[in-house]
Amino acid sequence: MTNFYVFLASDMKHYMVGIEHPDWNITDTGSYGVFEARVLGLSYAQSLEYIRDNFNGILKGRQGYTHVYFKNKSDADKLSSFLNNRLSLILNK
Protein backbone atom coordinates (compact mmCIF):
# COMPACT_ATOMS: atom_id res chain seq x y z
CA MET A 1 0.00 0.00 0.00
CA THR A 2 1.25 3.46 -0.84
CA ASN A 3 1.09 5.82 2.08
CA PHE A 4 3.08 8.74 0.67
CA TYR A 5 1.89 10.17 -2.63
CA VAL A 6 2.52 13.18 -4.88
CA PHE A 7 -0.07 15.88 -5.53
CA LEU A 8 -0.22 19.22 -7.31
CA ALA A 9 0.14 22.12 -4.86
CA SER A 10 -2.53 24.80 -4.60
CA ASP A 11 -0.41 27.19 -6.66
CA MET A 12 -0.83 24.74 -9.57
CA LYS A 13 2.89 25.12 -10.37
CA HIS A 14 4.60 22.88 -7.84
CA TYR A 15 4.21 19.41 -6.40
CA MET A 16 4.11 18.24 -2.81
CA VAL A 17 4.27 14.89 -1.05
CA GLY A 18 1.34 13.98 1.16
CA ILE A 19 0.40 11.01 3.29
CA GLU A 20 -2.73 8.96 3.69
CA HIS A 21 -3.63 5.65 5.23
CA PRO A 22 -7.12 4.26 5.78
CA ASP A 23 -6.38 3.22 9.36
CA TRP A 24 -4.60 6.41 10.47
CA ASN A 25 -6.07 9.80 11.21
CA ILE A 26 -3.53 11.75 9.13
CA THR A 27 -4.38 14.50 6.67
CA ASP A 28 -2.34 16.68 4.33
CA THR A 29 -2.62 19.72 6.56
CA GLY A 30 -0.86 20.73 9.73
CA SER A 31 2.19 18.91 10.99
CA TYR A 32 2.23 15.78 8.82
CA GLY A 33 5.76 16.81 7.78
CA VAL A 34 6.91 15.83 11.24
CA PHE A 35 5.79 12.30 10.42
CA GLU A 36 8.02 12.37 7.32
CA ALA A 37 10.91 13.47 9.55
CA ARG A 38 10.32 10.56 11.92
CA VAL A 39 10.21 8.10 9.02
CA LEU A 40 13.59 9.51 7.94
CA GLY A 41 14.90 9.24 11.51
CA LEU A 42 15.63 12.97 11.62
CA SER A 43 14.40 16.07 13.40
CA TYR A 44 11.95 18.21 11.46
CA ALA A 45 14.63 20.80 10.64
CA GLN A 46 17.12 18.12 9.60
CA SER A 47 14.51 16.47 7.36
CA LEU A 48 13.81 19.76 5.57
CA GLU A 49 17.50 20.20 4.85
CA TYR A 50 17.84 16.55 3.78
CA ILE A 51 14.92 16.79 1.36
CA ARG A 52 16.16 20.11 0.00
CA ASP A 53 19.68 18.79 -0.54
CA ASN A 54 18.88 15.29 -1.81
CA PHE A 55 15.55 15.67 -3.62
CA ASN A 56 15.70 19.29 -4.87
CA GLY A 57 12.96 20.41 -2.50
CA ILE A 58 12.04 24.07 -2.23
CA LEU A 59 11.34 25.22 1.32
CA LYS A 60 8.52 27.73 1.82
CA GLY A 61 6.83 29.13 4.88
CA ARG A 62 6.86 32.17 7.10
CA GLN A 63 4.51 31.18 9.90
CA GLY A 64 3.86 27.77 11.37
CA TYR A 65 5.37 24.79 9.62
CA THR A 66 7.67 25.12 6.64
CA HIS A 67 6.48 23.09 3.65
CA VAL A 68 8.48 21.42 0.90
CA TYR A 69 7.55 22.04 -2.73
CA PHE A 70 9.03 20.54 -5.89
CA LYS A 71 9.32 22.11 -9.36
CA ASN A 72 9.64 18.69 -10.97
CA LYS A 73 7.17 15.90 -10.30
CA SER A 74 9.98 13.37 -10.75
CA ASP A 75 11.78 14.75 -7.67
CA ALA A 76 8.59 14.48 -5.63
CA ASP A 77 8.06 10.94 -6.94
CA LYS A 78 11.57 9.97 -5.82
CA LEU A 79 10.94 11.28 -2.31
CA SER A 80 7.54 9.59 -2.13
CA SER A 81 9.04 6.26 -3.16
CA PHE A 82 11.92 6.65 -0.72
CA LEU A 83 9.56 7.45 2.17
CA ASN A 84 7.27 4.53 1.29
CA ASN A 85 10.25 2.15 1.31
CA ARG A 86 11.45 3.48 4.67
CA LEU A 87 7.96 3.24 6.16
CA SER A 88 7.63 -0.33 4.90
CA LEU A 89 10.86 -1.25 6.68
CA ILE A 90 9.63 0.34 9.90
CA LEU A 91 6.18 -1.28 9.85
CA ASN A 92 7.43 -4.74 8.90
CA LYS A 93 10.08 -5.08 11.61
C-alpha positions as a Python dict, from the first residue, in 0.01 Angstrom:
ca = {
    (1, 'M'): (0, 0, 0),
    (2, 'T'): (125, 346, -84),
    (3, 'N'): (109, 582, 208),
    (4, 'F'): (308, 874, 67),
    (5, 'Y'): (189, 1017, -263),
    (6, 'V'): (252, 1318, -488),
    (7, 'F'): (-7, 1588, -553),
    (8, 'L'): (-22, 1922, -731),
    (9, 'A'): (14, 2212, -486),
    (10, 'S'): (-253, 2480, -460),
    (11, 'D'): (-41, 2719, -666),
    (12, 'M'): (-83, 2474, -957),
    (13, 'K'): (289, 2512, -1037),
    (14, 'H'): (460, 2288, -784),
    (15, 'Y'): (421, 1941, -640),
    (16, 'M'): (411, 1824, -281),
    (17, 'V'): (427, 1489, -105),
    (18, 'G'): (134, 1398, 116),
    (19, 'I'): (40, 1101, 329),
    (20, 'E'): (-273, 896, 369),
    (21, 'H'): (-363, 565, 523),
    (22, 'P'): (-712, 426, 578),
    (23, 'D'): (-638, 322, 936),
    (24, 'W'): (-460, 641, 1047),
    (25, 'N'): (-607, 980, 1121),
    (26, 'I'): (-353, 1175, 913),
    (27, 'T'): (-438, 1450, 667),
    (28, 'D'): (-234, 1668, 433),
    (29, 'T'): (-262, 1972, 656),
    (30, 'G'): (-86, 2073, 973),
    (31, 'S'): (219, 1891, 1099),
    (32, 'Y'): (223, 1578, 882),
    (33, 'G'): (576, 1681, 778),
    (34, 'V'): (691, 1583, 1124),
    (35, 'F'): (579, 1230, 1042),
    (36, 'E'): (802, 1237, 732),
    (37, 'A'): (1091, 1347, 955),
    (38, 'R'): (1032, 1056, 1192),
    (39, 'V'): (1021, 810, 902),
    (40, 'L'): (1359, 951, 794),
    (41, 'G'): (1490, 924, 1151),
    (42, 'L'): (1563, 1297, 1162),
    (43, 'S'): (1440, 1607, 1340),
    (44, 'Y'): (1195, 1821, 1146),
    (45, 'A'): (1463, 2080, 1064),
    (46, 'Q'): (1712, 1812, 960),
    (47, 'S'): (1451, 1647, 736),
    (48, 'L'): (1381, 1976, 557),
    (49, 'E'): (1750, 2020, 485),
    (50, 'Y'): (1784, 1655, 378),
    (51, 'I'): (1492, 1679, 136),
    (52, 'R'): (1616, 2011, 0),
    (53, 'D'): (1968, 1879, -54),
    (54, 'N'): (1888, 1529, -181),
    (55, 'F'): (1555, 1567, -362),
    (56, 'N'): (1570, 1929, -487),
    (57, 'G'): (1296, 2041, -250),
    (58, 'I'): (1204, 2407, -223),
    (59, 'L'): (1134, 2522, 132),
    (60, 'K'): (852, 2773, 182),
    (61, 'G'): (683, 2913, 488),
    (62, 'R'): (686, 3217, 710),
    (63, 'Q'): (451, 3118, 990),
    (64, 'G'): (386, 2777, 1137),
    (65, 'Y'): (537, 2479, 962),
    (66, 'T'): (767, 2512, 664),
    (67, 'H'): (648, 2309, 365),
    (68, 'V'): (848, 2142, 90),
    (69, 'Y'): (755, 2204, -273),
    (70, 'F'): (903, 2054, -589),
    (71, 'K'): (932, 2211, -936),
    (72, 'N'): (964, 1869, -1097),
    (73, 'K'): (717, 1590, -1030),
    (74, 'S'): (998, 1337, -1075),
    (75, 'D'): (1178, 1475, -767),
    (76, 'A'): (859, 1448, -563),
    (77, 'D'): (806, 1094, -694),
    (78, 'K'): (1157, 997, -582),
    (79, 'L'): (1094, 1128, -231),
    (80, 'S'): (754, 959, -213),
    (81, 'S'): (904, 626, -316),
    (82, 'F'): (1192, 665, -72),
    (83, 'L'): (956, 745, 217),
    (84, 'N'): (727, 453, 129),
    (85, 'N'): (1025, 215, 131),
    (86, 'R'): (1145, 348, 467),
    (87, 'L'): (796, 324, 616),
    (88, 'S'): (763, -33, 490),
    (89, 'L'): (1086, -125, 668),
    (90, 'I'): (963, 34, 990),
    (91, 'L'): (618, -128, 985),
    (92, 'N'): (743, -474, 890),
    (93, 'K'): (1008, -508, 1161),
}
